[in-house]
Amino acid sequence: MPDQESSVSIPTRLACWLLPAALLTPMIFFPLTRDSGIFAYVGGTILDGGLPYRDVFDQKGPGIHYVYALAMAVFGRSDWGVRFFFYLLALGGAQAAASVGRRIAGSAVALPSAICFALAVMEGDKHCPWKTAQAEDVLAVLTLAVVALLSTRDGLRSTGRVFLAGAMLGLSCWFKPTALVPALLIGAAALYRRAREADTSPVAAVFRLSAVATAGFLVPAVAFASYFIYVGIWDDFWSNVVTYNLSGYAGADTGRDLTNAFAFVDVRWRGLLLLAFAGVVIVRTRSATPVVLLWAALVGNWLAVVGQGKYFIYHWTPMIGCVAVLAGCGVSGLYGVLRDRWTNWIAGAIGLAGLVVVPLAAAPADPAYVVREWWLNVARLAAKKTTVDEFRSNVWTGSAKHKVSDEVARYLADHVGDGEFVLIWGHETVVNFESGTRSPTRFAFDAVLSVEGPLRESYRREFLEDLAQRPPAYVVVVTDDLTPFEPKNSDDQLKDFPELEGFIDSNCREEKHIGNFDILSCRSGAGK
């Protein structure tokens, strides 16, 4: 039996690339937002020869920081470089979705799966820039890539494919430790399918797959751990990622119970889930292996979110890739029903019209917003009827729109000299990145210093010592920037940190006010 890859026509393959590429194009023009600004700042530190955790505090796994460093090293040290990298990543995810879809139900499912993935992963509405370029976007692609890798006819028998799949699952855990859950379920599903497919001894086949996959899984762990030990930041990594997350800082009011375990089943997911259900009911599968692996990935990623206990919308992204494949099966199946009931030309016309319209209506998106604000504006950009700055100006990047944070970044870039530092007291590290300025301390955002926890006082002492050794030329105090982790705005948090408030009162004076950013000059003689 030939591999199903060979049965896909050239026009279909081209469409699987070109249509998702067009649908995802707005992602290239998005500015960086609060989270992506932090990751870009850490990535820039790495490119400057620094190290995560030691030189910049962050509680995320190192995978996302090094991905940002890679993106900027390849495509340029800017928000454009980062966004273009994640655009290509999403495009690769669409191809993985197409590959898994056609291995489940044949070549007719490839294009609908790719389109459903492109529309679903963008989660298009005004918050799309926030939801994208996250660690979860990488996990979504890695998950589908592993399923595609192991779903070929000889996938579970190939030493190279199994080893690579294990390495990819191991790497996913260095983006988020909770990725271990879907990794274990996918591994268990692979072992089950290998035992069912074994020609002779199932035990020997399962043992060999386990050994090869485990070896691959350990490669990223050995690589990261060895490097961190070699450069002397293992303790910093452990303190930032493990101790910090387990010490109570992550206990904010983000729905840490089962009441939100099905929060993704809201009005924006229901259409996609209905299409996925149609795919399960209508489509006749050609191979059990990709189906079992896909469901293992889907359930595993759901359990990972529930186990983490935080239900921000982008946390569901690794699940959404799996659902998109099933939804692609549903689109293909519904088209098949039309083709059987009506004449071919009618079904063909409806099918072509519905290829994008149906997934868009079903995707977790606001269709009118996507068409009006993203696609039409990209078309206007191409026609030179608008500018990139106008496209980006009203995108919320944090506590303010891009036109505000960009103005702040430009002001700082024009007024800060070489070797001078800028302290952002708030959650807008993106301003440091966009202005090309550095913080005088590794605590580049204030949550770790504001949220109560057993490590806060020691972190505050370190922070104040940093300010004494490297006084900032500017302090930027952000107002109106509440997050789910903090009950107060950053300017109000100053009242709970009298040492910092005293430092600012003694050394700084307000020089500029832009939007919700108070820019304070702290050069010699600026204080009261």
URRA-V165197 format. One record per pair of residues at least 6 apart in sequence whose C-alpha atoms are under 7 Angstrom apart, sorted by the first residue. I is the first residue (numbers start at 1). J is the second residue. Records with the same first field share a line. If there is no record, write none. Layout:
# URRA-V165197
I: J + J
This chain:
# URRA-V165197
3: 152 + 153
4: 103 + 106
7: 107
8: 107
12: 111
15: 111
16: 95 + 111 + 114
20: 91 + 94 + 114 + 115 + 118
21: 91
23: 118
24: 87 + 118
26: 374 + 375 + 378
27: 83 + 87
28: 80 + 83 + 84 + 87
30: 83 + 129 + 392
31: 79 + 392
32: 79 + 397 + 430
33: 129 + 130 + 397 + 398 + 430
34: 397 + 398 + 427 + 428 + 429 + 430
36: 133 + 134
37: 429 + 430 + 433
38: 429 + 430
39: 64 + 65 + 68
40: 68 + 433
41: 433
42: 52 + 56 + 65
43: 65 + 66 + 68 + 69
44: 69
45: 51
46: 52 + 69
47: 69
53: 236 + 237 + 240
54: 233 + 236
55: 442
56: 442 + 443 + 444
57: 240 + 442 + 443
58: 240
59: 240 + 241 + 244 + 245
60: 241
61: 174 + 175 + 176 + 241
62: 174 + 175
63: 174 + 175
64: 135 + 175
68: 82
71: 81 + 82 + 85
72: 78 + 81 + 82
75: 81
86: 133
90: 118
93: 141
94: 114 + 117 + 118
95: 114
96: 144 + 145 + 148
97: 113 + 114 + 117 + 144 + 325
98: 110 + 111 + 113 + 114
99: 110 + 148
100: 147 + 148 + 290
101: 109 + 110 + 113 + 325 + 329
102: 108 + 109 + 110
103: 151 + 287 + 290
104: 285 + 286 + 287 + 290 + 291
105: 283 + 284 + 285 + 286
108: 332
109: 328 + 329 + 332
112: 328 + 331 + 332 + 355
113: 324 + 325 + 327 + 328 + 329
115: 356
116: 324 + 327 + 328 + 359
117: 321 + 324 + 325
119: 360 + 363
120: 320 + 324 + 363 + 364
121: 317 + 320 + 321
122: 128 + 132
123: 364 + 365
124: 365 + 366 + 370
125: 365 + 366 + 369 + 370
131: 314
135: 175
136: 314 + 315 + 317 + 318
137: 317 + 318
139: 172 + 318
140: 317 + 318 + 321
142: 168
143: 297
146: 165
147: 290 + 293 + 294
149: 155 + 161 + 165
150: 156 + 161 + 162
151: 289 + 290
155: 161
156: 162 + 194
159: 212
162: 209 + 212 + 213
163: 212 + 213 + 215 + 216
164: 216
166: 213 + 214 + 216 + 217
167: 216 + 217 + 219 + 220
169: 183 + 217
170: 217 + 218 + 220 + 221
171: 220
172: 179
173: 179 + 180
178: 304 + 308
179: 304
181: 300 + 304
182: 296 + 297 + 300 + 301
185: 296 + 297 + 300
186: 293 + 296 + 297
189: 292 + 293 + 296
190: 293
191: 206
193: 289
194: 205 + 206
195: 202 + 205 + 206
198: 205
228: 234
247: 453 + 454
248: 453
249: 451 + 453
252: 484 + 485
253: 484 + 485
254: 310 + 311 + 484
255: 309 + 310 + 311
256: 309 + 310
257: 309
260: 311
261: 306
268: 363 + 364 + 365
269: 363 + 364
271: 362 + 363
272: 327 + 362 + 363
273: 323
275: 327 + 330 + 331
276: 323 + 326 + 327 + 330
278: 330
279: 326 + 327 + 329 + 330 + 333
280: 326
282: 333
283: 329 + 333
294: 322
298: 319 + 322
301: 318 + 319
302: 319
305: 315 + 316
335: 347 + 351
338: 347
339: 347
360: 367
361: 367
377: 391
380: 386
381: 387
392: 402
393: 401 + 402 + 403
394: 401 + 402 + 403
395: 401 + 402
396: 402
398: 428
399: 480 + 481
404: 514 + 515
405: 431
408: 514
409: 431 + 434 + 435
410: 435
412: 435
413: 435 + 436
420: 472 + 473
421: 437 + 438 + 439 + 440 + 472 + 473 + 474
422: 437 + 438 + 439 + 440 + 472 + 473 + 474 + 475
423: 439 + 440 + 472 + 474 + 475 + 476
424: 444 + 445 + 475 + 476 + 477
425: 445 + 446 + 476 + 477 + 478 + 490
426: 445 + 446 + 477 + 478 + 490
427: 445 + 446
429: 444 + 445
432: 438
440: 466 + 467 + 470 + 471 + 472
441: 463 + 466
443: 463
448: 456
449: 456 + 459 + 460
450: 493
451: 486
472: 522
473: 521 + 522 + 523
474: 519 + 520 + 521 + 522
475: 519 + 520 + 521 + 522
476: 517 + 518 + 519 + 520
477: 491 + 517 + 518 + 519
478: 490 + 491 + 516 + 517 + 518
479: 489 + 490 + 491 + 516 + 517
480: 489 + 516
481: 489 + 490
482: 488 + 489
494: 500 + 501
495: 501
505: 527 + 528
506: 527 + 528
507: 522 + 526 + 527 + 528
508: 520 + 521 + 522 + 526 + 527
509: 520 + 521 + 522 + 526 + 527 + 528
510: 518 + 519 + 520 + 521
511: 519 + 520 + 521
512: 518 + 519 + 520
513: 519
